[in-house]
C-alpha cells in the first residue's frame, strides 16, 4: 500500500514538473522569442501593417475603409458587411461576404445599382463614363468585405472626378495613381493593385501643397 502511494506521488510530481517546464517553454519562452524575432525583422507587419499620416496611425494597409467622400478615391463595396445584422456600421466585429449566388436577383440588383452609381459619380463635364468601362471590383465586394485594394482600372476611372473636385490636373492625379500602383507579387503572382488608403493619404498631401 505504501509503495503504491509512493509511486503515485512520484508520478504526480513528475507530471507537475513536466507541466511547469512545458508551460515555461511553450507559454513564455517561445512566444517571447517569436515576438522578438518578428519585432526585429518584420516590425511593421508584426504591428498590423499600420499606415500613419501626420504622425498618427490612420489604418492598416491590410484592411479597407469605407465612408470616403467623393473628393477621394473610393474602395470596393462592402455589401457583405452591410447586410450582416451584427456588423452594420463597417466596424471590425467580423468580416464576411454576401454569400449570394451568381444568379441571385438581390446580387444582380446590387451590381446594377452599383454600376449606375459609379457611372454617375465619375462622369464629369469633360469625361463621360460608359457602363462598359466599369471594372468588376467597382461593383462587387471581396470575400472578406475588407479588401484594401482596388484595380488600377478602377483607380483610373476615378481620376477625372478626383481631379475636378480637388482642382488638380488630370495629369497630376494620374501620376499619383501610377506612383501608388503595386505590381504582381514576385512579378507573376496575382494582379496589380492600388491601396486606397495610401492613395488617399497621398492625395490629401498633394491637395494641401497645391
C-alpha positions in Angstrom: 0.0 0.0 0.0 2.8 2.4 1.0 4.7 1.5 -2.2 1.6 2.2 -4.3 1.1 5.6 -2.7 4.8 6.4 -3.1 4.6 5.5 -6.8 1.5 7.6 -7.3 3.1 10.6 -5.6 6.2 10.3 -7.7 4.2 10.1 -10.9 2.1 13.2 -9.9 5.3 15.1 -9.0 6.9 14.2 -12.4 3.7 15.2 -14.2 3.6 18.5 -12.4 7.3 19.2 -13.2 6.6 18.4 -16.9 3.6 20.7 -16.9 5.7 23.6 -15.4 8.5 23.1 -17.8 6.2 22.9 -20.9 4.3 25.9 -19.6 7.5 27.9 -19.3 8.9 26.8 -22.7 5.7 27.0 -24.8 3.8 29.6 -22.9 6.6 32.1 -22.0 10.0 31.5 -23.8 8.7 30.5 -27.2 6.2 33.5 -27.5 8.9 35.9 -26.3 11.4 34.5 -28.9 8.8 34.7 -31.8 7.7 38.2 -30.8 11.3 39.3 -30.5 12.2 38.0 -34.0 9.1 39.4 -35.5 9.7 42.9 -34.0 13.3 42.8 -35.0 12.9 41.6 -38.6 9.3 42.4 -39.5 8.4 45.3 -37.3 5.7 46.9 -39.5 4.0 43.6 -40.3 4.1 42.4 -36.7 2.4 45.5 -35.6 -0.5 45.2 -38.0 0.9 46.9 -41.1 0.0 50.3 -39.8 -0.3 53.3 -42.0 0.5 56.7 -40.5 -0.4 60.2 -41.6 0.7 63.4 -39.8 2.3 61.2 -37.1 -0.9 59.3 -36.3 -2.0 55.8 -37.1 -4.9 56.1 -39.5 -5.4 52.5 -40.5 -3.8 49.3 -41.8 -2.6 48.5 -45.3 -4.4 45.2 -44.9 -7.9 46.5 -44.1 -10.1 48.6 -46.3 -12.1 51.6 -45.1 -15.5 52.9 -46.1 -17.1 56.4 -45.9 -14.8 58.4 -48.1 -16.4 61.5 -49.6 -16.4 61.7 -53.4 -13.4 64.1 -53.2 -11.4 60.9 -52.6 -10.9 57.6 -54.3 -13.5 55.0 -53.4 -12.8 51.4 -52.3 -14.7 48.3 -53.2 -18.3 47.9 -51.9 -18.7 46.1 -48.6 -22.1 44.6 -49.2 -21.3 41.5 -47.1 -20.8 43.6 -44.0 -23.6 46.0 -44.8 -26.2 43.2 -45.0 -24.9 41.4 -41.9 -27.2 42.0 -38.9 -24.2 42.1 -36.5 -21.8 44.4 -38.4 -24.0 47.1 -39.9 -21.6 50.0 -39.5 -18.4 48.5 -41.0 -17.0 48.0 -37.5 -14.4 45.3 -37.3 -16.5 42.9 -35.3 -16.4 40.3 -38.1 -15.9 40.1 -41.8 -17.8 38.3 -44.5 -19.2 38.3 -48.0 -22.8 38.4 -49.2 -22.9 34.6 -49.8 -25.3 35.3 -52.7 -25.1 33.1 -55.7 -24.3 34.4 -59.2 -27.9 34.1 -60.3 -29.3 35.8 -57.2 -31.7 38.6 -58.0 -30.5 40.5 -55.0 -26.9 40.3 -56.1 -27.8 41.3 -59.7 -29.7 44.3 -58.4 -26.8 45.3 -56.2 -24.4 45.1 -59.1 -26.7 47.1 -61.4 -27.2 49.8 -58.8 -23.5 50.0 -58.0 -22.6 50.3 -61.7 -25.1 53.1 -62.2 -23.7 54.9 -59.2 -20.1 54.5 -60.5 -21.1 55.9 -63.9 -22.9 58.8 -62.4 -20.4 59.7 -59.7 -17.4 59.5 -62.0 -18.7 61.3 -65.0 -17.6 65.0 -65.3 -18.3 67.8 -67.6 -15.5 66.7 -70.0 -15.4 63.0 -69.2 -18.3 60.6 -69.6 -18.0 57.1 -68.1 -19.6 54.3 -70.1 -21.1 51.3 -68.2 -18.7 49.0 -70.2 -15.7 50.8 -68.6 -16.8 49.9 -65.0 -14.5 47.0 -63.7 -15.8 44.2 -61.6 -14.1 45.3 -58.4 -16.0 48.6 -58.6 -19.4 46.8 -58.2 -18.6 43.7 -56.2 -17.3 43.2 -52.7 -14.4 40.9 -51.8 -14.8 37.6 -49.9 -14.0 39.3 -46.6 -15.6 42.6 -47.4 -12.4 44.2 -46.1 -10.3 44.4 -49.3 -7.9 47.4 -49.0 -7.1 47.4 -52.7 -8.7 48.3 -56.0 -7.6 47.5 -59.5 -5.6 50.2 -61.5 -8.6 50.3 -63.9 -11.0 51.3 -61.1 -8.5 53.9 -59.8 -8.0 55.4 -63.3 -11.8 55.5 -63.8 -12.0 57.9 -60.8 -9.1 60.2 -61.9 -11.2 62.8 -63.6 -13.7 63.1 -60.7 -11.0 63.4 -58.1 -9.1 65.9 -60.2 -12.2 68.1 -60.8 -13.3 68.0 -57.1 -9.8 68.9 -55.8 -8.9 71.4 -58.5 -6.0 69.4 -59.7 -4.9 68.5 -63.2 -5.8 65.1 -64.6 -2.1 64.6 -65.2 -1.3 65.2 -61.5 -3.9 62.6 -60.3 -2.9 60.1 -63.0 0.7 60.3 -61.8 -0.4 59.8 -58.2 -2.3 56.6 -59.2 0.7 55.4 -61.1 3.1 56.0 -58.2 0.8 54.0 -55.9 0.2 51.1 -58.1 1.8 47.9 -56.9 2.8 45.2 -59.5 2.3 41.5 -59.3 3.9 39.7 -56.3 7.3 38.4 -57.4 6.4 39.7 -60.9 3.9 37.0 -61.8 1.6 36.2 -58.8 -1.8 38.0 -58.7 -2.7 41.3 -60.4 -1.5 44.9 -60.0 -3.3 46.7 -57.2 -3.8 50.1 -55.7 -4.1 50.6 -51.9 -6.9 53.1 -51.5 -5.9 54.4 -48.0 -2.3 55.0 -49.1 -3.5 56.7 -52.3 -6.0 59.0 -50.4 -3.3 60.0 -47.9 -1.0 61.0 -50.8 -3.9 62.8 -52.5 -4.7 64.8 -49.3 -1.0 65.7 -49.1 -1.0 66.9 -52.7 -4.1 69.0 -52.3 -2.6 70.6 -49.1 0.5 71.6 -51.0 -1.4 72.9 -54.1 
